[in-house]
Amino acid sequence: MRLTISHETAYRYEDPVRSSIQYLRLTPHDTERQQVFSWHLDLPRPVRAQVDPFGNILHVLSLDEPHSELIIRAQGQVEIDEQFEAEHDAGSALPFLRFTRLTEADEALRAFAERQCRKRRDRSALIELMHGLHERIAYTPGATLVETCAAQAFAGGAGVCQDHAHAFLACARSLGIPARYVSGYLFDSDSQHLASHAWAEAWLDNGWYSFDVTNQLQRPERHLKLAVGLDYLDACPVRGMRRGGGFEQMHAKVLVTPTLSAQQQ
């Protein structure tokens, strides 16, 4: 499946911002299951790409002059191989055993993971864990904030895809299974969720397997990966800081559509 992506993030400020810096992980790279045919970032000024410690393509946008708005656009086409179930890379999976503030497993999460998986540490056990978390944490936009941790979302029984991913990471790591946060896009013509999406991957049998708690999917056939990390803060598409500006309005518009490849036309 070839996906065409159009993603615009617009920030508008009550007062002029004196300076700002944005960390952009908005550019996918080629993997075993996805091939980037074209990709373009439209930014206020040219920015050189670099690679972060997790292998993600990173752009750092710094604006030192006053500005009252900031518009960031990404667009391109990526081919997804729908047959791949697992991905392989050369890096060690061991760093993804480490908890973070957002993915710390409290007693309730540890007990839940043990009940769901018991002594099993295989893919079928993690699929059951995924289903269990979906039942436990209802998809509820506005119920949590970006700084909400896994334990808080689990206790509250509500959250969004970020919270689902964090809770899954907390449970998997508590079981001794390396797991990582994934940000990207999802094509689903019937979905009520925003096309910009987050899910989890777990290291099993020398490969990274996907677990999308929000949509109950264990195959990444309609998922386009942007970045990975220990949690949301490592992999979110846009993350920044600013000086001044007062009240901020942020609007994101994402469109993911299937496109016929040359072989299909």
Secondary structure, DSSP 8 states (H G I E B T S, - for coil): -EEEEEEEEEEEEEEEEEEEEEEEEEE----SSEEEEEEEEE-SS---EEE-TTS-EEEEEEE-S-EEEEEEEEEEEEEE-TT--EE--SS-SGGGG---TTT---HHHHHHHHHHHTT--SHHHHHHHHHHHHHHSEE-TTSS-TT--HHHHHHHTEE-HHHHHHHHHHHHHHTT--EEEEEEEE--TT-SS-SEEEEEEEEETTEEEEEBTTTTB-S-TTEEEEEEESSHHHH-SEEEEEEE--SEEEEEEEEEEEE--TTT-
